[in-house]
Amino acid sequence: MNADLAIVDATIVTMDAAGTVHHGATVLVDVGVITHVGPPPPEPVDARRTIDARGAPVLPGLVNAHTHLAMTMFRGLADDLDLERFLARLLPAEGAILDDDTVAAGTTLAIAECLLAGTTSALDMYFFPEAARAAADAAGFDLRGGPVFVELPGPDHRPFDERLTWAADLLARTDADRRWVCPHSTYLLDEAQLAAIAALAQEHGARVHVHAAETAAELRLVHDRHGRTPVEVLHDTGLLGPATVLAHGVHLTDGDVQLIAAAGSTVTHCPASNQKLASGFARTPELLAAGVPVALGTDGAASANDLDLWLAMRLAAYPLAAREGVGTIGAADVVAMATTGGAHALGAPEIGSIEVGTRADLVVLDPSSPSLTPAFGPLSTVAYAASRADVRWVVAGGRVVVDDRRLTTVDVDAAIAAVRELGPRILAAAGP
């Protein structure tokens, strides 16, 4: 049996529908696809590369289902502020600094952070998406995203009607399974604009990524503007459907939850930014009980300060245990949010689990890590003990992109230097 890559003696957390965990097992990868999962095959394997996991957990590549990668360049610029004051400091800096080159620099640095931490896919929402996509392709990172819509011209200086025309052209040039439209929110767009975006998405078969019900202040703004909740506005303008991902979903009414469930939409829970900005706690137990798929996201590093899905898993579980009871959201739930839930949000069944025929996006944790020893429960080890410091090998599309903690697809020093050079301009634009 031939293979490009063999991972042997692994504790494989497959995240398949049955929750299968294999011990002392083997994963084989050929031409970027998983060809074997389970006990070592009876016939000899001729692999070009073998990684000995030495019993360590191997899990699917993590999926960040809501982020703004290029905002890494603004990390630490506006800390210990609520969302409204955070935006008041951030927006002038964005307006002054953003272009194709700066977005490429910020995105490249973010991708380095993601890959080194075992995140292999992300759903992004930011301006200059073509520059971000080029940076991701160069790094071997699976980035999904598309044109962002706001009512004002924005940092890319496109009036709304011009933005619609540009977006239609961009979508037409994008592979059908990677088409997204990103209306920012219902408070930064009027209903005619939202309906136009919905029509554009329908015309091109695009998925929808939108902020919704993140803060109490947002609810007041939307009610003053539209007379309804954000979810109701999305429903009434044709943007709520099975291909829709709602970022945050903190302040949802019972009626909102039912609308989301009926539409088949996904909610991405971003516990780090929601807690840091005092936005509140998403209603994940109620969403899951209603049958709403829930994914996990970090938001941007400007608000949450990092792109760490390992931390996000714990922050999704621990506060609920304290408030609602132990196990309200358990280890299996949060690992699913970071893997299969994210894959569902992206409309990408080829990722999120380790099964024959799925894409080889894999994370191999460090078998010599003290913090992972012992590992009586593989799922709880992943959810509650592992951190990005424990990520030793990462495979993306069958390619070893992190090899014994060394990133092979991004010049990390150059990425750091490129963002550091932007610092004086960012500080000057943000003001005191």
C-alpha positions in Angstrom: 0.0 0.0 0.0 1.4 3.4 -1.1 0.8 6.7 0.7 2.3 10.2 0.7 2.0 10.4 4.5 1.5 7.9 7.3 0.7 8.9 10.9 1.2 5.9 13.1 0.6 4.9 16.8 -2.0 7.7 17.0 -5.0 8.3 19.3 -7.3 9.4 16.5 -10.2 11.6 17.6 -12.1 11.3 14.3 -15.1 13.5 15.0 -17.2 11.3 12.8 -20.9 10.9 13.4 -20.4 8.0 15.8 -17.7 9.9 17.8 -15.2 7.2 17.1 -11.8 7.3 18.8 -9.1 4.9 17.6 -6.1 4.0 19.8 -2.7 2.8 18.5 -4.1 3.6 15.0 -2.9 4.7 11.6 -3.9 7.5 9.3 -2.8 7.2 5.6 -2.9 10.2 3.3 -2.5 10.1 -0.5 -2.9 13.0 -2.9 -4.3 15.2 -0.1 -7.1 12.8 0.8 -7.4 10.4 3.8 -7.3 6.8 2.5 -7.2 4.8 5.7 -8.2 5.4 9.3 -8.0 2.8 12.0 -5.9 -0.1 13.0 -2.6 -0.5 11.1 -3.4 -2.1 7.7 -2.4 -5.7 7.4 -0.3 -5.1 4.3 3.0 -3.2 4.4 2.7 0.6 3.8 5.2 2.4 1.6 4.9 6.0 2.7 7.0 8.9 1.6 6.8 10.4 5.1 5.9 8.9 8.4 5.1 10.7 11.6 5.1 8.7 14.8 2.4 10.1 17.1 3.6 7.9 20.0 0.1 7.7 21.3 -0.7 11.4 21.2 -4.1 12.7 20.1 -4.6 13.4 16.3 -7.6 15.4 15.5 -9.1 17.2 12.5 -7.7 20.6 11.6 -9.6 23.3 13.6 -12.0 25.6 11.8 -12.4 29.2 12.8 -15.9 30.1 11.7 -15.8 33.8 12.3 -12.8 36.0 12.2 -11.2 39.1 10.7 -7.7 37.9 10.0 -6.1 41.0 8.8 -7.1 42.9 12.0 -4.1 41.1 13.6 -2.3 44.4 12.6 -4.4 46.2 15.2 -3.8 43.8 18.1 -3.7 45.7 21.4 -4.8 49.0 19.9 -8.1 49.3 21.8 -8.2 47.0 24.8 -10.5 47.1 27.9 -13.3 48.9 26.0 -16.8 47.9 25.2 -17.6 47.3 21.5 -18.8 50.8 20.8 -15.7 52.5 22.2 -13.5 49.8 20.6 -14.9 50.6 17.2 -14.5 54.4 17.7 -10.7 53.9 18.1 -10.4 51.2 15.5 -12.3 52.6 12.6 -10.1 55.7 12.0 -7.0 53.4 11.9 -8.7 51.1 9.4 -9.7 54.0 7.2 -6.1 55.3 7.1 -4.2 52.1 6.7 -6.1 49.5 4.8 -5.2 48.6 1.2 -4.3 45.4 -0.6 -0.7 45.4 0.8 -1.6 46.0 4.4 -4.4 43.4 4.3 -2.0 40.9 2.8 0.5 41.6 5.6 -2.0 41.3 8.4 -3.6 38.2 6.9 -0.2 36.5 6.4 0.7 37.1 10.0 -2.7 35.8 11.1 -2.3 32.7 9.0 1.1 32.0 10.6 -0.6 32.2 14.0 -3.5 30.0 12.9 -1.4 27.2 11.3 1.0 27.0 14.2 -2.0 26.5 16.5 -3.6 23.8 14.4 -6.3 25.9 12.6 -6.4 25.0 9.0 -9.6 26.8 7.8 -11.3 30.0 8.5 -14.4 32.0 7.6 -13.1 35.6 7.2 -14.9 38.9 6.9 -12.8 41.9 5.9 -12.1 44.4 3.2 -9.8 43.6 0.3 -10.7 39.9 0.2 -8.8 39.2 -2.9 -5.5 40.2 -1.2 -6.4 38.0 1.8 -7.2 35.0 -0.4 -3.9 35.3 -2.3 -2.0 35.3 1.0 -3.9 32.3 2.2 -3.3 30.4 -1.0 0.4 31.0 -0.8 0.5 29.7 2.7 -1.6 26.6 2.1 -4.5 27.8 4.3 -8.2 27.3 3.5 -9.7 30.8 3.7 -13.4 31.4 2.9 -14.8 34.9 2.5 -16.1 37.4 0.1 -17.1 41.0 -0.5 -18.0 43.0 2.7 -21.0 45.3 2.5 -21.5 48.5 4.5 -23.8 51.5 3.6 -20.9 54.0 3.5 -18.0 53.7 1.1 -15.7 52.1 3.7 -11.9 51.8 3.8 -11.9 50.6 0.2 -13.8 53.7 -0.9 -16.6 52.0 -2.8 -20.1 53.5 -2.7 -22.8 50.8 -2.2 -24.0 50.6 -5.8 -20.4 50.4 -7.1 -19.7 47.8 -4.4 -22.6 45.6 -5.7 -21.2 45.7 -9.2 -17.7 44.9 -8.0 -19.0 42.1 -5.8 -20.9 40.5 -8.7 -17.8 40.4 -10.8 -15.7 39.0 -7.9 -18.3 36.2 -7.3 -18.4 35.3 -10.9 -14.6 34.8 -10.8 -14.8 32.7 -7.7 -15.2 28.9 -7.6 -18.9 28.0 -6.9 -18.2 26.3 -3.6 -16.3 29.3 -2.2 -18.7 32.1 -3.0 -19.7 34.3 0.0 -21.3 37.6 0.6 -20.6 39.4 3.9 -23.1 42.1 4.8 -21.6 43.6 7.9 -24.8 43.9 10.0 -28.3 45.1 10.0 -27.3 48.3 11.8 -24.9 49.4 9.0 -27.2 48.6 6.1 -30.7 49.6 5.2 -33.4 47.1 4.2 -33.2 47.9 0.5 -29.4 47.3 0.6 -29.9 44.0 2.6 -32.4 42.8 0.1 -30.1 43.7 -2.8 -27.3 41.6 -1.1 -29.7 38.7 -0.7 -30.6 38.9 -4.4 -26.9 38.9 -5.3 -26.3 35.9 -3.1 -29.2 34.0 -4.7 -28.0 34.9 -8.2 -24.5 33.5 -7.6 -25.3 30.7 -5.2 -23.3 32.5 -2.5 -23.3 31.8 1.2 -24.0 34.6 3.7 -21.8 35.7 6.6 -23.2 38.5 8.9 -22.8 39.9 12.4 -26.1 39.5 14.4 -27.2 40.2 17.9 -23.7 40.8 19.3 -24.4 43.5 21.9 -27.4 45.1 23.6 -26.5 48.4 22.0 -26.8 46.8 18.6 -30.3 45.6 19.4 -31.2 49.2 20.3 -29.7 50.6 17.1 -31.5 48.0 14.9 -34.8 48.5 16.7 -34.5 52.3 16.2 -33.6 51.8 12.6 -35.8 48.9 11.6 -38.3 48.3 14.4 -37.3 44.6 14.8 -34.5 42.4 16.0 -31.5 41.8 13.7 -32.6 38.2 13.1 -36.1 39.4 12.1 -34.6 41.9 9.7 -32.4 39.3 8.1 -35.4 37.0 7.8 -37.6 39.7 6.2 -34.9 40.8 3.7 -34.2 37.2 2.5 -30.8 36.8 4.1 -31.7 34.1 6.6 -31.4 30.6 5.2 -29.5 27.3 5.3 -26.4 28.9 3.8 -26.3 31.8 6.4 -23.7 32.1 9.2 -24.7 34.4 12.0 -21.6 35.6 14.0 -22.1 36.0 17.8 -25.8 35.5 18.4 -25.5 36.7 22.0 -28.8 38.7 22.4 -31.3 36.4 20.8 -35.0 36.3 21.7 -36.8 33.0 21.9 -38.5 34.0 18.6 -35.1 34.7 17.1 -33.9 31.2 18.0 -37.0 29.7 16.4 -36.5 31.7 13.2 -32.8 30.6 13.0 -33.8 27.0 13.6 -36.5 27.1 11.0 -34.2 28.7 8.4 -31.5 26.1 9.0 -28.9 28.8 9.6 -25.7 28.4 11.7 -24.5 30.5 14.6 -20.8 31.0 15.3 -20.1 31.4 19.0 -17.2 33.8 19.8 -16.7 33.5 23.5 -13.4 35.2 23.9 -14.4 38.5 22.2 -17.9 38.4 23.7 -16.5 38.1 27.2 -13.6 40.5 26.8 -15.9 43.2 25.3 -18.6 42.5 27.9 -21.0 41.7 25.1 -22.6 38.8 27.0 -22.9 35.0 26.6 -24.4 33.3 23.5 -27.4 31.1 24.1 -25.6 28.0 23.0 -27.7 25.5 25.0 -30.9 26.9 23.7 -29.6 27.0 20.1 -28.4 23.4 20.3 -31.7 22.3 21.9 -33.5 23.9 19.0 -31.4 22.1 16.5 -29.3 25.1 15.4 -25.8 24.1 14.3 -23.2 26.0 16.4 -19.7 26.7 15.2 -16.8 28.3 17.1 -14.9 31.5 16.2 -12.3 33.8 17.6 -13.4 37.1 16.1 -10.5 39.3 15.1 -7.3 39.7 17.1 -8.1 43.4 17.5 -10.9 42.5 19.8 -10.1 39.0 21.2 -6.3 39.6 21.0 -5.6 36.2 19.6 -6.8 33.5 17.1 -6.7 30.7 19.6 -9.5 28.2 19.2 -8.2 26.1 22.1 -8.9 28.9 24.4 -12.2 29.5 22.7 -13.2 25.9 23.4 -12.7 26.3 27.2 -14.4 29.7 27.3 -17.4 28.2 25.5 -17.7 25.5 28.2 -16.5 26.9 31.5 -18.8 29.9 32.0 -21.8 27.7 31.2 -20.8 25.1 33.6 -20.6 27.8 36.3 -23.9 29.3 35.4 -26.0 26.4 34.2 -24.4 23.3 35.6 -21.6 20.9 34.9 -21.8 19.4 31.4 -24.3 21.9 30.0 -21.9 22.2 27.1 -19.3 19.4 27.4 -16.0 18.4 25.9 -17.6 16.6 22.9 -19.8 19.7 22.2 -17.0 22.2 22.1 -14.6 20.0 20.1 -17.5 19.5 17.6 -18.0 23.3 17.4 -14.3 23.8 16.5 -14.3 21.0 13.9 -17.5 19.6 12.4 -19.5 22.7 13.4 -17.1 24.9 11.6 -17.1 22.6 8.5 -20.9 22.8 8.5 -20.8 26.6 8.7 -18.4 26.8 5.8 -20.5 24.4 3.7 -17.5 22.1 3.5 -18.3 18.5 4.3 -14.8 17.5 3.1 -13.2 18.9 6.2 -13.9 18.8 10.0 -13.5 15.0 10.5 -11.0 12.3 10.0 -12.7 9.8 7.7 -11.7 8.0 4.5 -12.4 10.4 1.6 -12.1 13.6 3.6 -9.4 16.1 3.0 -6.2 15.5 5.0 -6.4 18.5 7.4 -4.8 17.0 10.6 -3.4 18.2 13.9 -0.9 16.0 15.7 -0.3 17.0 19.4 3.0 16.6 21.2 3.4 13.1 22.7 6.0 14.4 25.2 3.8 17.2 26.5 3.5 17.1 30.3 0.2 19.0 30.1 -1.3 16.1 28.0 -0.1 13.4 30.4 -2.0 11.3 31.3 -4.8 11.4 28.7 -7.5 9.1 30.0 -10.2 10.8 28.0 -9.1 11.9 24.5 -12.0 14.3 24.0 -11.6 16.0 27.3 -7.8 16.1 26.8 -8.4 18.0 23.6 -11.0 20.3 25.0 -9.7 21.0 28.5 -5.9 20.3 28.6 -4.5 20.9 25.1 -3.3 24.3 24.0 -1.7 25.7 20.9 1.7 25.1 22.6 1.0 21.4 22.3 0.6 21.5 18.5 3.6 19.7 17.0 2.6 18.8 13.4 -0.1 20.2 11.2 -1.2 18.8 7.8 -3.3 20.9 5.5 -4.6 19.3 2.3 -2.1 16.5 2.7 0.9 18.9 3.0 2.9 19.1 6.3 2.7 22.8 6.9 3.9 22.7 10.5 6.8 20.2 10.9 7.9 19.7 14.5 6.6 23.2 15.4 8.3 24.8 12.4 6.0 26.6 9.9 7.0 25.5 6.4 4.8 27.8 4.2 5.3 31.2 5.7 8.4 33.2 6.5 7.4 34.1 10.1 10.1 36.6 10.7 9.2 38.5 7.5 5.5 38.4 8.4 6.2 39.9 11.8 8.5 42.6 10.4 5.9 43.6 7.8 3.2 44.2 10.4 5.6 45.9 12.8 6.5 48.4 10.1 2.8 49.5 10.0 2.8 50.3 13.8 3.6 54.1 13.6 1.0 54.7 10.9 -1.6 52.8 12.8 -0.9 54.7 16.1 -0.9 58.1 14.3 -4.3 57.3 12.7 -5.9 56.0 15.9 -5.1 59.0 17.9 -4.9 59.2 21.7 
